[in-house]
Amino acid sequence: MTYRIKVINPNTALAMTESIGRCARAVASPGTVVMAVSPSMGPESIESHYDEALAVPGVLAEVAAGERDGVDGYVIACFGDPGLDAARELATGPVVGIAEAAMHAATLVGRSFSVVTTLSRTVDRAWELAHRYGFAAACRGVHACDIPVLDLEDPAARKTVTELCASAVECDGSDSVVLGCAGMASSCAEVSRETGVPVIDGVTAATKLVESLVSLGLRTSTRGEYAPPPPKRYSGLLRDFTH
Ligand code: 5HY
């Protein structure tokens, strides 16, 4: 059985999208086709509520295109899980955000986890998601490395992230670490080696979760809030979102 999973990097940094695609393909089962994409519109990186809000139309445009192409499931590869609920209203197959996936996985391999994220201003957003997903008690701390998203591939930045993951586990007394940015996915193995605790990257966790849900024949429920949005007109820059 061939499954087609669309991994959407909501920012427009194509080098990051390629790195995300490599990580997702590395864990996908044989027969699972992973398409890693960035929308044609949106912010080059997402580090604020403003960025996150302006990333959502691009995510939804990619989901709408995926529905026309018969895609089986979607990953939203940004730690804010931007547009997750709206994407679930549009998509037939499952849609999983990397923050949600990582927190679920962390609580399956330990009682508690620490989150290491990028800029300090994103710390409360991570806590908000932990509360929303029901993991506030399991989340023992959120720590910012204060490295911009697009600088995370730099070797010095990877070293800083690795050291912060190790110190986060020590000071929080947590069982595992959740990487708080899709741009950290390629550092996962390195951080695991250095910290000696489970290190959860949401890109790979979400890819496997979507693959599992699709293989179980599970789709987003259309009974309640995730029913397709009522048809209506959108104007101005959003006129193409009319459905
Ligand atoms: C991410 N931003 O995963 C988030 C991380 C963050 O462009 N991809 C981004 O800082 O919120």
Residues whose N, C-alpha, C, O or C-beta is under 5 A from the ligand:
A	BS01	5HY	N11 S45 I46 E47 A77 C78 F79 G80 T118 L119 T122 V149 G180 C181 A182 G183
